[in-house]
Structures are given as C-alpha cells and as structure tokens.
Amino acid sequence: MKKTLRLGSLLLSAALCVAPMLAQADTQVVYRDQSRSVFQVDVPDFWKLRVGGPRDLAPTNGDEIRAVERVFGLEPESDHGVWIGLISPPKFRTLEDAKEYARGLSGQLAKTTEILSAEDRRIGNYAATVITGTGRRDGRPVSFNVTLLDIKNGRVVVALTIMSQGFDHSALADVNAILTSIKAR
C-alpha cells in the first residue's frame, strides 16, 4: 500500500522530468490576482476546474485566522483519486520564497507526512523544485507532490498534487500536461 503511493509519487516526479506534453489539453484558463493576469494553464477535456478566491479561514479548533490565496482546483470528472491545486501568492517572488512556504505545508497537505525527495529541475521553460512525499489525509494514505515553478514574471506558481491510495495512474499523463502547460502572462 505504502509502496504503491510512493511509486505513484515517484512516477509523477519522473514523468515531469522527461515528458513534454503527454496529453492534449484543450481549455486555457488565466489565473488573475486582483487586476493582474499572472499565468495561464491548459485544462484537459473531462477535467473539472473549481476556482476559489482569496479569503481568511479560522480552524475549527482555534482562533488563529489563516489567509488562503486564490486557488484553481482541478480533478478528473470521473473519480481517479487525483487532485491538483494551483496558487500564486504575490509574496512569492523567487523559488526560495516558495520553498520556505512549502516547508510549512506538510501539516496542511496530510498528517504524519514523510518527505521522500526534493529536487531542482526544469518544467517547461521554467526553473522548478519538486518535493514528493506521503502521509495520511482524512485517515487514508496519500502521496503528494509540491511543484514550485519560477515563472519569471516576479511570481512563483505552487502546484499541489494529491494522489489517493489506489489512484488511476492514467491520470498522471493529464497531470503532467497541466503542469507543463503553465505559462507566465
């Protein structure tokens, strides 16, 4: 079970490195921050896009309010056990800024996380860092990738990919196509 999740996370990580565009992505959407267009991304056919604006949330067990940036949430229409979230907070100007943020994400992505790898590479035309790991979310094992893309317009895109136990590995081709389609605006 844990080996399958690790394998899935490593397969996605490896595929990002060597696969240019494995699936045809057909619908282009633009991530906007107030009045500025930050990046565009292609959403494959038969994937759902859910857009959430910036807001402040308070956890149910405390008073600490946490700012949540505008997010694009993507998942296949049929349940493939894969979810991708894309954000680009204005405070992330460099990969180093985003790496600091990513270090603090583990408790938000999953419980009892284990980081398996972190490596710098290129995705599309951009310098990137990819962090892979495993953990538990809602009591179930998951694997995850945090992909940080320096899109060279003074912003960084943070892509969170969560893969549930038993996820459909065929969805990884679309995940790779989504991530390699990201372009600065």
C-alpha positions as CSV (number, residue, x, y, z in Angstrom):
1,M,0.0,0.0,0.0
2,K,2.7,2.5,1.0
3,K,4.9,1.3,-1.8
4,T,2.1,2.0,-4.3
5,L,1.7,5.5,-3.1
6,R,5.5,6.1,-3.2
7,L,5.6,4.6,-6.7
8,G,2.9,6.9,-7.9
9,S,4.5,10.0,-6.4
10,L,7.9,9.0,-7.9
11,L,6.3,8.2,-11.3
12,L,4.7,11.7,-11.4
13,S,8.0,13.2,-10.4
14,A,10.0,11.3,-13.0
15,A,7.4,11.9,-15.7
16,L,7.6,15.7,-15.1
17,C,11.3,15.5,-15.8
18,V,11.1,13.6,-19.1
19,A,7.6,14.0,-20.6
20,P,7.0,17.2,-22.5
21,M,3.2,17.1,-23.2
22,L,1.7,13.6,-22.9
23,A,-2.0,14.6,-23.2
24,Q,-3.8,17.2,-25.2
25,A,-5.1,20.0,-23.0
26,D,-7.9,21.9,-24.6
27,T,-9.2,24.7,-22.4
28,Q,-7.0,27.6,-21.4
29,V,-7.7,29.5,-18.2
30,V,-6.0,32.5,-16.7
31,Y,-5.1,32.9,-13.1
32,R,-5.7,36.5,-12.1
33,D,-4.6,38.3,-9.0
34,Q,-6.8,41.4,-8.5
35,S,-6.4,43.1,-11.9
36,R,-3.2,41.3,-13.0
37,S,-3.0,38.2,-15.2
38,V,-0.3,36.0,-13.5
39,F,-0.3,32.8,-15.5
40,Q,-2.3,30.6,-17.9
41,V,-2.8,26.9,-17.7
42,D,-4.5,24.4,-20.0
43,V,-7.2,22.2,-18.5
44,P,-7.6,18.8,-20.3
45,D,-11.0,17.6,-21.6
46,F,-13.1,15.8,-18.9
47,W,-11.4,17.6,-16.0
48,K,-13.3,19.9,-13.6
49,L,-11.9,23.3,-12.6
50,R,-13.1,24.9,-9.4
51,V,-12.0,28.4,-8.6
52,G,-11.8,29.9,-5.1
53,G,-11.0,33.5,-4.4
54,P,-8.8,34.8,-1.6
55,R,-10.3,34.6,1.9
56,D,-9.4,34.2,5.6
57,L,-10.3,31.0,7.3
58,A,-10.3,30.1,11.0
59,P,-9.7,26.5,12.0
60,T,-12.5,24.8,14.0
61,N,-10.2,24.1,16.9
62,G,-8.7,27.6,17.4
63,D,-8.8,31.3,16.9
64,E,-5.8,31.6,14.5
65,I,-7.0,33.1,11.2
66,R,-5.1,31.9,8.1
67,A,-5.1,33.7,4.8
68,V,-5.9,31.4,1.8
69,E,-4.9,32.6,-1.6
70,R,-6.9,32.3,-4.8
71,V,-6.8,28.7,-5.9
72,F,-7.5,26.7,-9.0
73,G,-8.6,23.2,-8.0
74,L,-8.5,20.6,-10.8
75,E,-9.7,17.0,-10.8
76,P,-10.9,14.4,-13.4
77,E,-14.6,14.3,-13.9
78,S,-14.5,10.6,-13.1
79,D,-13.1,9.7,-9.7
80,H,-9.4,9.0,-10.4
81,G,-8.2,9.8,-6.9
82,V,-6.1,12.8,-8.1
83,W,-6.5,16.5,-7.2
84,I,-4.3,19.4,-8.2
85,G,-4.4,22.9,-6.6
86,L,-2.6,25.9,-8.2
87,I,-1.8,29.1,-6.4
88,S,0.5,32.0,-6.9
89,P,0.7,34.3,-3.8
90,P,2.1,37.7,-4.6
91,K,4.6,37.3,-1.8
92,F,6.4,34.6,-3.7
93,R,8.9,36.4,-5.9
94,T,11.5,33.6,-6.1
95,L,11.8,29.9,-5.7
96,E,13.5,30.4,-2.3
97,D,10.4,32.3,-1.1
98,A,8.2,29.5,-2.2
99,K,10.5,26.8,-0.7
100,E,10.1,28.4,2.7
101,Y,6.3,28.2,2.3
102,A,6.5,24.6,1.1
103,R,8.4,23.6,4.2
104,G,5.4,24.6,6.3
105,L,2.8,22.9,4.1
106,S,3.2,19.3,5.4
107,G,0.6,19.6,8.1
108,Q,-1.9,21.2,5.8
109,L,-1.4,18.6,3.0
110,A,-1.6,15.5,5.1
111,K,-1.0,14.2,8.6
112,T,2.2,12.4,9.5
113,T,3.9,13.4,6.4
114,E,7.2,11.9,5.2
115,I,9.2,13.8,2.5
116,L,10.7,11.3,0.1
117,S,12.6,13.7,-2.2
118,A,13.2,17.3,-3.1
119,E,15.0,18.2,-6.3
120,D,15.5,21.1,-8.6
121,R,14.8,20.7,-12.3
122,R,13.1,22.4,-15.3
123,I,9.5,22.0,-16.1
124,G,8.5,23.6,-19.4
125,N,10.7,26.6,-19.7
126,Y,10.9,27.3,-16.0
127,A,13.2,26.5,-13.1
128,A,11.3,24.3,-10.7
129,T,11.6,22.4,-7.4
130,V,9.6,19.2,-6.9
131,I,9.0,17.8,-3.5
132,T,7.5,14.4,-3.1
133,G,6.1,12.7,0.0
134,T,3.5,10.5,1.6
135,G,1.1,11.0,4.5
136,R,-2.5,10.5,5.7
137,R,-5.4,12.7,4.7
138,D,-8.9,12.1,6.3
139,G,-7.5,8.9,7.8
140,R,-6.4,7.5,4.4
141,P,-2.9,7.2,2.9
142,V,-2.0,9.6,0.2
143,S,1.1,10.6,-1.8
144,F,1.7,14.2,-2.8
145,N,3.9,16.4,-4.9
146,V,4.6,20.1,-4.3
147,T,5.8,21.6,-7.5
148,L,7.2,25.1,-7.4
149,L,7.6,26.9,-10.8
150,D,9.5,30.2,-11.1
151,I,7.6,31.7,-14.0
152,K,10.0,34.7,-14.4
153,N,7.5,37.5,-14.0
154,G,8.2,38.1,-10.4
155,R,5.9,35.2,-9.3
156,V,6.1,31.5,-8.5
157,V,3.3,29.0,-9.1
158,V,2.8,26.4,-6.4
159,A,1.1,23.2,-7.7
160,L,-0.1,20.7,-5.1
161,T,-0.9,17.3,-6.4
162,I,-2.6,14.8,-4.1
163,M,-3.0,11.2,-5.1
164,S,-5.2,8.9,-3.0
165,Q,-4.5,5.2,-2.4
166,G,-5.4,3.2,-5.5
167,F,-5.5,6.3,-7.8
168,D,-5.8,5.7,-11.5
169,H,-2.2,6.1,-12.9
170,S,-3.6,7.0,-16.3
171,A,-4.5,10.5,-14.8
172,L,-0.8,11.2,-14.5
173,A,-0.5,12.0,-18.2
174,D,-3.0,14.8,-17.7
175,V,-1.3,16.0,-14.5
176,N,1.9,16.3,-16.4
177,A,0.2,18.1,-19.3
178,I,-1.4,20.6,-16.9
179,L,1.9,21.4,-15.2
180,T,3.9,21.7,-18.4
181,S,1.2,24.0,-19.9
182,I,1.7,26.7,-17.3
183,K,2.9,29.9,-18.9
184,A,3.6,33.3,-17.4
185,R,1.3,36.2,-18.5
